Amino acid sequence: MAYFFIGLAIILRLVPHAPNFAPIAALALFGAVYLNKKYSIILPVAALIISDFFIGFYSWKILASVYISFGLVGLIGLWVRKNKKVATVIGGTLAGSVLFYIVTNFAVWAFTAMYPHTLQGLITCYAVAIPFFRNTLMGDLFYVGLFFGSYELAMALSARKAQAQKA
């Protein structure tokens, strides 16, 4: 199942989509909640590395912030795993989206010359990134709903079928 989700994430990342509307954070949460704990970090990083071979690599400092952010989202997923409810899944998704926004945009401010290295430059960097955050949040919520919903539906249908066979 892990390979299926890595492949799916790679394909979804490579097909045209709105900026930051991607399945990687959802994959990290899903892997942490439903698969072996090690997949909380392995799934998103593997999908990123493989898809980055096709998309192209960029500044290693910015790239590191992206990879680290998704690894941290996987760790958030381990928290969700302990108390898996709709509210904790949504909360974990929101926390992951905010974390990604804060970490990656801080890296853009800190490691590029796009913004002055002042408090005002940092504020401007975060303000300019708001449309990307909206896409990140929408993508994360969409893909978390798709991955978690599909899995839970498949498990419910499987349980119902098993129950019907016993009767």
N, C-alpha and C positions, 0 to 999 in steps of 0.2 A: 504494500500500500504506500510506503514511503516513496518508492520510485515513481509510482503513478502521480503523486502530488508534486514531486519535484518536476517531472515532465510537464504536468499541467501548468505549473507556475511559470516554467520557462516559455512555453508556448504563449501563455497569456501575456507575458512580459514582452514578447517579441512582436505580437500582432499590434497594429496601430491602436492606440488608446490615448485618452486625455492624459496630460502630464500628471504623474504621481498617482494615477488610478491603476493600481497594480495589486497583485495577490500576495505579495511576499509577507507582509505583516500577518495576514490571515493564515498563511501557511505556517508561520512561526507559532501562532496561537494554537492552531489546530494540532500541529505536531506535538506540542507540549501537553495538550489536554488528552488526546486520544492515543498517541503512540508512545513508545518507549521514551523516557525523559531525555535521552541523548539527542533525540530528533528535534527538540525545542530549538537548538542552535544549528544542528547539521542541516535540516531541511532548508531554512531560508538562505544560509550561507552557500550551500551547494547550488541552489537555484540561481542565486546572484552570480556566483563565479562562472557557472556555465553560460548563463545568458549574457553576461558581460563580455565573454569571448566573441559573441556575435554583435552586440551593441557597441562595444568598445570600452576600454578602460579610460580613466581620466585621472585627475590629481589623486595621488595615493592617499593624501591626508583627508580629502573629502570622501573618497571611496571608503577609507577606514571608518569614518564617522557613520556612513550608511550601513556598513556591515555590522559595526558595533551596535548601532541602533536596533537593527533587526535581531541581533543576538539577545539584546535586552528585552525586546518584545517577547522572545521565546521564554525568557525568565519570568516575565509577567504571566505568560501562559501556564507556567508551573504553579503560580499562585491560583489562577483560575481553576486549574485541575483539582485543587484541594476542596473547592466549594463550587462545583459546576452547576450554575443556575443561569437563567437568561440574564439576570441583572449583572452577575459577575462576568459573563462573557461580554456583554455590552460595555461594562466598566473597564475590562481589560483591553478591549478594542479602543476605547476612547483614550485610555492611558497610553497605549502604544502609539497612537496617532500623535498625541501631544508630545510624547518623548521623542519621536522621530523628528517632528518639526523643530523642537528646541535644540536637539543635538546637531542635526545636519545644518541648520541655518546658522548656528553658532560657528560651526566649522567653516562655512562659506565666509562669514565675516572675519574669522580669525586667520584663515589660511589663504585668502585671495586679496587682491587689491580692488575688488568691486566696491567696497565701502570703506570709509575712513575708520581707522581703528580707535574709535572714540565711542562713548556711550550713545551719542546721537547716531553714529554709523551703525551700531548694533540694533538700535531701535528701528532705523530705516530698513535694515536687512530683514528683520522680522516682519515689518509692515509690508514690504514688497512681496514677501513669501506667503501672505495670507491666501491668495487664490490657489496656490499649490497645496496649502494646508487643507482647504476646502475639498480639493480633489483627493488628497490623501485620506481624509476622514470618510468621504463618500465611498471611495474604493475599498477601504478597510471594512466598513460596515457592510457593503455589498458582498465582498468575498467571504467575510466571516459568516454572514447569513447563508451564503451558498454552500460553503464547506461544512459548517456545523449543521445546517438544516438538512442537507443531503444525507449526511452521515446518520443523523438522528432518525430521519425518515426511513432510511434503509434498515436501521436496527429495529425500528418499530414494526416495519413490514415483515422482517425476518422473524421477529418474536411472535407476531400474529400468525404467520404461516406455521411456525412450529407448534403453537397452541392449537391451531385448527387440526393439525395432523395427529395430535394426541387425543383429540375428541372423537 
